Amino acid sequence: MFKDKIRKAREALAWGLGLPREQDAYPTHLVRGDVFFKMEDIYTGQVIAEWEKKNLIVLDAGILVARLCKDNQEPNFGINMLAVGTGATGALLSPDAPDEKQRRLNNEIERKPFASTTFRNTSGIAVSYPTNIVDFTTIFDASEAVGPLNEMALMSTVSANPLTLNPNPNTFPTYDTTVDVTNYDMMVNYLPFAVITKPGTATLTITWRLTF
């Protein structure tokens, strides 16, 4: 009880002096992902579907960051592609909630490198200098990613060729931390969504914004 009183007195003094309490002295910043989705008819320009959603940052994202911090030459790439698929589980219009143990799309049908990457300031304006906000934009042409899409992910791939897949064999719901991910593509962010069928007459632009 005596120690508890001392602790409370110390905290009160800190607040009174405008000093941070011990647990507040080391603020944590969570990475946030925002996904902007837009599908347009190539003939009429009509917007077929457009929405914005939050995403889930999966456990493997932490492994990728640790690898890059340890040796930025060890992974071939950081985040370098966006993949889309048709394998989200659950109801078509209300898929199951994502899980941080996910390591790959359930049924990937196409992946593509980014058309652009852009730093933005806190007002959302594109800037030429590095910030903690970056947009990764991918454009799927009319003939690409055709099908009933309901899942997508940001990827760090082993190969620069989007046709070369190296999926992690450790699949959800298991998450084996002893698997050597060096030779496998890594999922960083995952988003299941209500099914939207992309026809062969539409383009799809997806911008994935990460705020660190």
C-alpha positions in Angstrom: 0.0 0.0 0.0 2.9 2.3 0.8 4.4 1.7 -2.6 1.1 2.4 -4.3 0.7 5.7 -2.5 4.2 6.7 -3.6 3.4 5.8 -7.2 0.2 7.8 -7.1 2.0 10.8 -5.6 4.7 10.6 -8.3 2.0 10.5 -11.0 0.2 13.5 -9.5 3.4 15.4 -9.3 4.2 14.6 -12.9 0.7 15.8 -14.0 1.0 18.9 -11.9 4.3 19.9 -13.5 3.1 19.1 -17.0 5.5 16.1 -17.3 4.6 12.9 -18.9 3.8 9.9 -16.8 6.1 6.9 -17.2 3.6 5.0 -19.3 3.0 8.0 -21.5 6.7 8.9 -22.1 7.0 6.4 -25.0 4.1 7.0 -27.3 3.2 4.3 -29.8 2.1 4.9 -33.4 0.0 2.3 -35.1 0.3 1.9 -38.9 -3.1 2.5 -40.6 -4.2 1.4 -44.0 -6.9 3.0 -46.1 -8.0 1.5 -49.4 -9.6 3.5 -52.2 -11.4 1.4 -54.9 -12.7 2.6 -58.2 -14.0 0.6 -61.2 -14.9 2.4 -64.4 -16.4 1.3 -67.7 -13.8 1.8 -70.5 -16.5 2.9 -73.1 -18.7 5.2 -71.2 -16.5 6.3 -68.3 -19.3 5.4 -65.9 -18.2 4.6 -62.4 -19.4 1.0 -61.7 -18.2 0.9 -58.1 -16.3 3.2 -55.8 -15.6 3.0 -52.1 -13.1 3.5 -49.3 -12.3 0.9 -46.6 -9.9 0.2 -43.7 -7.7 -2.8 -43.9 -5.9 -5.2 -41.6 -2.2 -5.2 -41.1 -1.1 -8.8 -40.7 1.6 -10.4 -38.5 3.9 -10.9 -41.4 4.2 -7.2 -41.9 6.2 -7.0 -38.7 8.6 -9.7 -40.0 9.1 -7.8 -43.2 9.8 -4.5 -41.4 12.3 -6.4 -39.1 14.0 -7.8 -42.2 14.3 -4.4 -43.8 15.7 -2.9 -40.7 18.2 -5.6 -40.2 19.5 -5.6 -43.8 17.8 -3.6 -46.5 19.5 -5.8 -49.1 18.2 -9.0 -47.7 14.6 -9.0 -49.0 14.5 -8.4 -52.7 11.8 -5.8 -52.3 9.8 -3.9 -49.7 6.1 -3.6 -50.6 6.0 -3.9 -54.4 2.7 -5.4 -55.6 -1.0 -5.5 -55.1 -2.8 -8.9 -55.5 -6.5 -9.5 -55.9 -8.5 -12.7 -55.5 -11.9 -14.4 -55.3 -11.4 -16.4 -52.1 -12.7 -14.4 -49.2 -14.7 -16.7 -46.9 -18.2 -16.1 -45.6 -21.2 -14.5 -47.2 -20.8 -12.9 -50.6 -21.9 -9.5 -49.4 -20.6 -9.8 -45.9 -17.3 -11.8 -45.8 -15.7 -13.1 -42.7 -13.6 -10.6 -40.7 -9.9 -10.7 -41.6 -7.4 -12.3 -39.3 -3.9 -11.1 -38.7 -2.5 -14.7 -39.1 -3.4 -14.6 -42.9 -0.3 -15.1 -45.0 -1.7 -15.3 -48.5 -4.9 -14.7 -50.5 -7.2 -17.6 -50.4 -7.6 -17.6 -54.2 -5.3 -15.1 -55.9 -6.1 -14.5 -59.5 -3.8 -11.6 -60.4 -1.1 -9.4 -59.0 0.5 -6.3 -60.4 3.3 -3.8 -59.6 2.3 -0.3 -58.6 1.6 2.3 -61.3 2.8 4.9 -58.9 3.9 5.5 -55.3 3.3 9.0 -53.8 4.2 10.7 -50.5 1.4 12.8 -49.0 1.3 15.4 -46.2 -1.2 15.4 -43.4 -3.7 17.3 -45.6 -3.5 14.6 -48.2 -1.6 16.7 -50.7 1.1 15.0 -52.8 4.6 16.1 -52.0 8.1 15.5 -53.4 9.7 14.9 -50.0 9.4 11.8 -47.7 6.6 11.8 -45.2 4.9 9.1 -43.0 2.0 8.8 -45.5 2.4 7.0 -48.8 0.0 5.9 -51.5 0.5 2.7 -53.5 -1.6 2.9 -56.6 -2.3 -0.1 -58.9 -4.3 0.0 -62.2 -5.8 -3.2 -63.6 -6.7 -2.8 -67.3 -9.8 -4.1 -68.9 -8.4 -7.5 -69.6 -6.8 -7.9 -66.1 -8.2 -9.2 -62.8 -11.5 -10.2 -64.4 -13.9 -12.0 -62.1 -15.9 -11.9 -58.9 -13.3 -10.1 -56.7 -13.7 -10.1 -52.9 -10.2 -10.0 -51.4 -6.9 -8.1 -51.9 -3.5 -7.6 -50.3 -0.3 -5.6 -50.4 2.6 -7.9 -51.1 6.4 -8.1 -50.8 7.3 -10.6 -53.5 10.4 -12.7 -54.1 10.2 -12.2 -57.9 9.7 -9.0 -59.9 7.7 -11.0 -62.3 4.0 -10.9 -61.3 3.4 -14.3 -63.0 5.9 -16.0 -60.6 4.2 -16.9 -57.4 6.0 -18.1 -54.2 3.2 -18.6 -51.7 3.9 -19.4 -48.1 2.9 -23.0 -47.5 1.8 -22.3 -44.0 -1.9 -21.4 -44.5 -4.5 -19.9 -42.2 -5.7 -20.6 -39.5 -2.3 -21.9 -38.5 0.6 -19.5 -38.1 4.0 -21.2 -37.7 6.6 -18.6 -36.6 9.4 -21.1 -37.3 8.7 -21.0 -41.1 11.7 -19.4 -42.9 9.9 -16.7 -45.0 13.0 -15.9 -47.0 11.9 -17.7 -50.1 8.2 -16.9 -50.0 6.1 -13.9 -51.0 4.9 -12.0 -47.9 1.5 -10.5 -47.3 1.6 -7.1 -45.6 -2.0 -5.9 -45.5 -5.2 -7.8 -46.2 -8.7 -6.8 -47.0 -11.8 -9.0 -47.7 -14.8 -7.1 -49.1 -18.3 -7.7 -50.6 -18.0 -9.3 -53.9 -17.7 -7.0 -56.9 -17.5 -8.6 -60.4 -15.0 -6.9 -62.7 -16.0 -7.3 -66.3 -13.6 -7.3 -69.2 -14.8 -3.8 -70.1 -13.7 -2.0 -67.0 -10.6 -0.7 -65.5 -9.9 -1.0 -61.8 -7.8 1.6 -59.8 -6.9 0.7 -56.3 -4.9 3.1 -54.1 -3.7 1.7 -50.8 -2.6 4.4 -48.4 -0.4 3.6 -45.5 0.1 6.0 -42.6 2.9 5.3 -40.3 
